[in-house]
Amino acid sequence: MAQIRRQPRKHRSIWLILFKIFGVLLIPLVLIAFEIRPTADRSFQIKQTNKQIPSITESADLNAQAFILTDSQTGQIIYEKNIQQSLPIASISKIIPVYLIYQALKEGKIKLTDQVKIRPEIADLSTVSGLSNVKLNANSTYSVEDLLYATLLSSANAGVMALSEHLAPLDQINQAEQDFLKSLKIEDFLIVNVNGLPNDMLGSLRNPGTAVDADNKMSASAVSQVAAKLVTDFPAVLDVSKNSTYKFKAGTAEAQDLKSTNQLLPGGNFADPKLEVVGLKTGTNDDGYSFVATLKKDQRLMTAVILNAPSDQARFGQTRDFLRRFQQNYHLITINSDTNPNVKKAANLFKNQYDLKSVESKDLTLWVPNEVKAEDFHFKLEFDRAYFQQTKKPGLTLTLDLPENSAKFMTDSPLVLNLR
């Protein structure tokens, strides 16, 4: 009987290595054979047409220096106008120290029930005519929670200073604000105080080393990043900002009824019951009327920023109009192997090519016009050599193939599906 000669183990290992190398080289050819590939002009196709994901601002009038609407989670920009110019932001500045307050609460450094004693200089600021404020009495104490409501609802200039001093001296808070902005890779900004008042109105409360005539300035893009960071890291802030009214210092002789400056909230002059607005902050100065709105849609938080509109009516009316257009004309799609046939083909090919038990991939979510579906998108495909070199396991990268200016993002584009 003939003997079957077995290959030495060393030879089998060599053949295995050659097979894997051949597989790496072959998979792009196989994918092309299955026609999972970008079109020649590198644009995605939606059925019989080439469509972009448009910005409604292209066809809409906007009477303000800047405007942006983004997804707070992904950073996808839905609408934009002049979003990089650094502009005065007035009391919108207060969302920066508010972030620091919630960070300190999370870390256990302070509590909502902590009592904050008011020094005379801050008490005096709280009674200055013409400024948004909640009256604070010198040497009286107020809870951190009450001062948060005063800051976010009534835009209390003295209240946010008292809150900030509960964490650290104001000059140290100013440095912490700048460090926070730099951690978000925001560079073009000027932050000289916690409340957004012109520095020349602060007197002895002005931070040393800051110019007397300085104002806080940031771009609409930067404001959007800060607001998104606040509501995603600390969603409890929305439990405060969503309220139209609040009883400040309840049950005491100093009790006051606070009313939110956000006119898109229920009961406000520009409220729309079809829009679930839950925040966030207004700002007003000689340059104009500004506003940051937080909208809930499809369990996602959207951030709208309008800077320096010509009137109170313009900032709220225009923001409401854009939120309405977005709510009516856009929907959130989830792209994965269940919703997109190209992803499914790529996943099956990848699984079979490498004899994998399963293929994992995170979902890709994207806001698109209502007529666009998840199944409409094509991808550029590439074997993930960096992942293979690091893990010795195969990986495939699928990059959403969009025409220029179709979808923009605040940070690095997340329009990638990684098959593992």
C-alpha positions in Angstrom: 0.0 0.0 0.0 1.3 3.4 -0.9 2.3 5.6 2.0 1.0 9.2 2.2 3.9 11.5 2.9 3.0 14.3 5.3 4.6 17.7 4.8 7.0 18.6 7.6 5.5 21.1 10.1 8.0 23.7 8.9 6.7 23.5 5.3 3.1 23.6 6.5 3.9 26.9 8.4 5.4 28.4 5.2 2.3 27.5 3.2 0.0 29.0 5.9 2.0 32.2 5.8 1.8 32.3 2.0 -1.9 31.7 2.1 -2.5 34.6 4.5 -0.4 36.9 2.4 -2.3 35.8 -0.7 -5.5 36.5 1.1 -4.5 40.0 2.0 -3.6 40.7 -1.6 -6.7 39.0 -3.0 -9.4 40.6 -0.9 -9.5 43.9 -2.7 -9.8 42.1 -6.1 -12.6 40.0 -4.7 -14.4 43.1 -3.5 -14.1 44.7 -6.9 -15.4 41.6 -8.5 -18.5 41.9 -6.3 -18.8 45.6 -7.4 -18.6 46.9 -3.9 -16.5 49.9 -5.0 -16.8 53.7 -5.3 -18.0 55.2 -8.5 -15.4 56.8 -10.9 -16.2 60.3 -9.7 -15.8 59.3 -6.0 -19.4 60.4 -5.2 -22.1 58.2 -3.6 -25.2 57.3 -5.5 -28.7 57.6 -4.3 -30.8 55.4 -6.6 -30.8 57.2 -10.0 -29.3 60.5 -8.8 -26.2 61.9 -7.2 -27.3 63.9 -4.2 -25.5 65.7 -1.5 -26.5 66.2 2.1 -27.3 69.9 1.8 -27.1 72.8 4.2 -30.4 74.6 4.5 -28.6 77.9 5.2 -27.7 77.9 1.5 -31.3 78.8 0.6 -32.3 80.6 3.8 -31.9 84.1 5.0 -30.1 84.4 8.3 -29.8 87.8 10.0 -27.0 87.2 12.5 -23.2 87.2 12.4 -22.9 83.5 12.8 -25.0 80.3 13.2 -24.4 76.6 13.5 -26.5 73.5 14.2 -24.7 70.3 15.2 -25.2 66.8 16.5 -23.8 67.0 20.1 -22.7 63.4 20.0 -21.0 63.1 16.6 -20.2 66.7 15.8 -22.0 66.5 12.4 -22.7 70.0 11.2 -26.2 70.4 9.8 -26.3 74.1 9.1 -23.5 76.7 9.3 -22.7 80.3 8.6 -19.4 82.1 9.5 -18.7 79.6 12.2 -14.9 80.2 12.6 -14.9 84.0 13.3 -14.2 84.9 16.9 -17.0 87.1 18.2 -18.2 88.6 21.5 -20.3 85.9 23.3 -21.4 87.8 26.4 -23.3 85.6 28.9 -22.9 82.5 26.8 -19.5 82.5 28.6 -21.2 81.1 31.6 -21.4 77.6 30.2 -17.6 77.3 30.7 -17.6 77.7 34.5 -20.8 75.7 34.6 -18.9 72.8 33.1 -16.2 73.2 35.7 -18.9 73.2 38.4 -20.4 69.9 37.2 -16.9 68.4 36.9 -16.2 69.3 40.5 -19.6 67.8 41.6 -18.8 64.6 39.8 -15.4 64.4 41.4 -16.9 65.0 44.9 -15.1 68.2 45.5 -18.3 70.1 46.1 -22.0 69.2 46.7 -25.2 70.8 45.5 -26.1 71.4 49.1 -22.9 73.3 49.8 -23.6 76.8 51.1 -21.7 79.6 49.4 -21.1 82.8 51.4 -21.3 86.0 49.4 -18.6 88.6 49.8 -19.6 92.3 49.6 -18.1 93.0 46.1 -20.2 90.2 44.6 -23.3 91.4 46.4 -22.8 94.9 45.0 -22.5 93.5 41.5 -25.8 91.7 41.9 -27.6 95.0 42.3 -26.1 96.9 39.4 -28.9 98.3 37.3 -29.1 97.1 33.7 -27.3 93.8 34.3 -29.0 90.4 34.4 -28.8 89.3 38.0 -30.4 87.7 41.0 -30.0 89.8 44.1 -27.5 88.4 46.6 -27.0 89.7 50.1 -23.5 90.2 51.5 -22.5 87.6 54.0 -25.7 85.5 53.3 -25.3 82.0 52.1 -26.8 80.3 49.0 -26.7 76.7 47.9 -24.7 75.6 44.9 -27.9 74.3 43.4 -29.7 77.7 43.8 -26.8 79.5 42.3 -26.7 77.0 39.3 -30.4 77.8 38.6 -29.7 81.5 38.9 -26.8 81.2 36.5 -28.5 79.1 33.8 -32.1 80.5 34.0 -31.6 84.2 35.0 -28.0 84.5 33.7 -27.0 85.9 37.1 -23.6 87.6 36.7 -22.9 87.8 40.4 -24.2 84.3 40.9 -21.8 82.6 38.6 -18.9 84.5 40.2 -19.9 83.3 43.6 -20.2 79.8 42.2 -16.8 80.0 40.7 -15.2 81.3 43.8 -16.6 78.3 45.7 -14.1 76.2 43.6 -11.1 78.5 43.6 -10.0 82.1 43.4 -11.3 83.8 40.2 -7.9 84.1 38.5 -7.3 80.4 39.0 -10.8 79.6 37.6 -9.9 81.8 34.6 -6.8 79.7 34.0 -8.9 76.5 34.4 -11.3 77.8 31.8 -8.5 78.4 29.3 -7.0 74.9 30.0 -10.5 73.4 29.4 -10.9 75.1 26.0 -7.4 74.1 25.0 -8.2 70.5 25.9 -10.9 70.7 23.3 -8.3 71.9 20.8 -10.0 75.3 20.7 -7.3 78.0 20.2 -8.9 81.2 18.8 -10.6 82.5 21.9 -10.4 85.3 24.6 -11.8 84.5 28.0 -11.1 87.1 30.7 -13.9 86.4 33.2 -16.5 83.9 34.1 -19.7 85.9 33.4 -19.1 87.5 30.0 -19.5 91.1 31.2 -17.2 93.7 29.6 -14.1 93.8 31.9 -14.5 97.5 32.5 -17.8 96.8 34.4 -16.1 94.5 37.0 -14.0 96.9 38.9 -12.1 95.1 41.7 -13.5 91.8 40.4 -11.5 92.0 37.2 -8.9 89.3 36.9 -5.3 90.6 37.3 -3.4 90.8 34.0 -6.6 91.1 31.8 -7.2 94.3 29.8 -9.8 96.8 31.2 -11.5 97.0 27.7 -11.5 93.2 27.0 -14.5 91.1 26.2 -14.9 87.3 26.1 -14.8 86.1 22.5 -15.2 82.7 20.8 -16.4 81.4 17.4 -19.8 79.7 16.9 -17.9 76.5 16.2 -16.1 76.7 19.6 -19.3 77.6 21.5 -21.0 74.6 19.9 -18.1 72.3 21.0 -18.3 73.6 24.6 -22.1 73.3 24.8 -22.0 69.8 23.3 -19.3 68.7 25.7 -21.3 70.1 28.7 -24.6 68.4 27.8 -23.0 65.0 26.8 -20.6 64.8 29.8 -23.1 66.2 32.3 -26.7 65.7 31.1 -27.9 66.6 34.6 -27.4 70.3 33.5 -30.5 69.9 31.3 -32.5 69.1 34.4 -31.8 72.7 35.3 -31.8 74.5 32.0 -35.1 72.9 30.8 -37.1 74.7 33.5 -38.9 77.9 32.6 -39.2 79.0 36.2 -37.6 78.2 39.6 -38.2 79.2 43.2 -34.8 80.6 44.4 -34.0 80.3 48.1 -37.4 78.7 48.7 -38.9 78.9 52.1 -36.8 81.8 53.3 -37.2 85.6 53.5 -34.9 85.9 50.4 -37.1 83.7 48.2 -37.4 84.8 44.6 -39.2 83.6 41.5 -36.8 83.1 38.7 -37.8 83.1 35.0 -35.6 81.7 32.3 -34.3 84.0 29.6 -34.7 81.1 27.1 -37.9 82.0 25.1 -38.0 78.6 23.3 -38.9 76.8 26.6 -42.6 76.0 27.3 -44.4 79.2 28.1 -41.9 81.3 26.3 -42.8 83.8 23.6 -41.2 81.6 20.9 -42.0 78.2 22.2 -43.1 75.5 19.8 -44.7 72.4 21.4 -43.4 70.2 18.5 -39.8 71.2 19.5 -38.4 69.6 22.6 -36.0 72.4 23.6 -34.2 71.6 26.9 -31.6 74.4 27.2 -29.3 76.1 27.2 -28.1 79.8 27.5 -28.6 83.3 26.2 -26.1 86.2 25.9 -26.7 89.8 25.2 -24.4 92.8 24.8 -23.9 95.9 22.6 -22.8 93.6 19.6 -26.2 91.8 19.5 -28.3 89.0 20.8 -26.9 85.5 21.1 -28.3 82.1 22.1 -27.3 78.5 22.5 -30.3 76.1 22.2 -30.3 72.4 23.0 -32.9 70.3 21.2 -33.9 66.7 21.7 -34.7 64.7 18.5 -34.8 60.9 18.1 -33.1 60.5 21.5 -30.2 62.7 20.3 -29.1 66.1 21.5 -28.7 68.9 18.9 -26.8 72.1 19.6 -27.8 75.4 17.9 -25.7 78.5 18.3 -26.6 81.9 17.0 -24.3 84.9 17.6 -25.1 88.6 17.4 -28.6 88.7 15.9 -30.0 92.2 15.8 -32.8 91.7 18.3 -34.3 89.4 20.9 -37.0 88.4 18.4 -34.4 87.6 15.7 -32.3 85.3 17.9 -35.2 83.2 19.1 -37.3 83.4 16.0 -34.5 82.4 13.6 -33.3 79.6 15.9 -36.8 78.3 16.1 -37.2 78.4 12.3 -34.0 76.5 11.7 -34.9 73.9 14.4 -38.3 73.5 12.7 -36.7 72.9 9.3 -34.3 70.4 10.7 -37.1 68.6 12.6 -39.3 68.4 9.5 -36.7 67.6 6.9 -34.0 65.5 8.4 -33.9 62.0 10.0 -31.2 59.9 11.6 -30.1 56.8 9.8 -28.0 53.9 11.1 -25.7 52.3 8.6 -24.6 48.7 9.2 -24.8 45.3 7.6 -28.5 45.1 8.3 -29.4 48.4 6.7 -26.9 48.7 3.8 -26.4 46.0 1.2 -22.9 47.1 0.4 -21.8 46.7 4.0 -23.5 43.3 4.2 -21.6 42.1 1.1 -18.3 43.4 2.4 -18.9 41.8 5.8 -19.8 38.4 4.3 -16.8 38.4 1.9 -14.5 39.4 4.8 -15.9 36.7 7.0 -15.6 34.0 4.4 -12.2 35.0 3.1 -10.7 34.7 6.6 -12.9 31.9 7.9 -14.1 34.1 10.7 -16.9 33.0 13.1 -18.3 36.5 13.2 -17.6 40.0 12.0 -18.0 43.0 14.4 -18.5 46.6 13.5 -19.9 49.7 15.3 -22.9 51.3 13.7 -22.5 54.6 11.8 -25.2 57.2 12.4 -25.8 60.2 10.2 -28.4 62.9 9.8 -29.7 63.1 6.2 -32.7 64.5 4.4 -35.9 62.4 4.7 -35.7 61.1 1.2 -32.2 59.6 1.8 -32.0 56.1 3.2 -29.3 54.0 4.8 -29.3 51.6 1.9 -28.3 54.4 -0.6 -24.7 54.8 0.5 -21.5 53.4 -1.1 -18.1 53.0 0.5 -14.4 53.0 -0.3 -12.8 49.8 0.9 -9.3 49.2 2.2 -7.6 46.5 4.0 -6.6 47.8 7.5 -2.8 47.1 7.4 -2.1 49.1 10.6 -4.6 47.0 12.5 -3.1 43.8 11.0 0.4 44.8 11.9 -0.7 45.7 15.5 -2.9 42.7 16.2 -1.9 40.1 13.6 -5.6 39.9 12.8 -7.3 40.9 9.6 -9.4 44.1 9.4 -11.3 46.0 6.7 -12.0 49.8 6.7 -15.2 51.0 4.9 -15.2 54.8 4.4 -18.4 56.5 3.5 -18.0 57.8 -0.1 -19.5 61.3 -0.1 -19.0 64.2 -2.4 -17.3 67.3 -1.1 -19.4 69.5 1.3 -22.0 66.8 1.7 -21.5 66.2 5.4 -19.1 68.1 7.7 -18.0 67.4 11.2 -16.6 69.5 14.1 -13.8 66.9 14.6 -12.1 64.2 12.6 -14.7 62.5 10.4 -16.3 59.5 12.0 -17.7 58.3 8.6 -15.9 54.9 8.9 -17.0 51.4 9.5 -14.3 49.0 10.7 -14.9 45.3 10.2 -13.0 43.2 12.7 
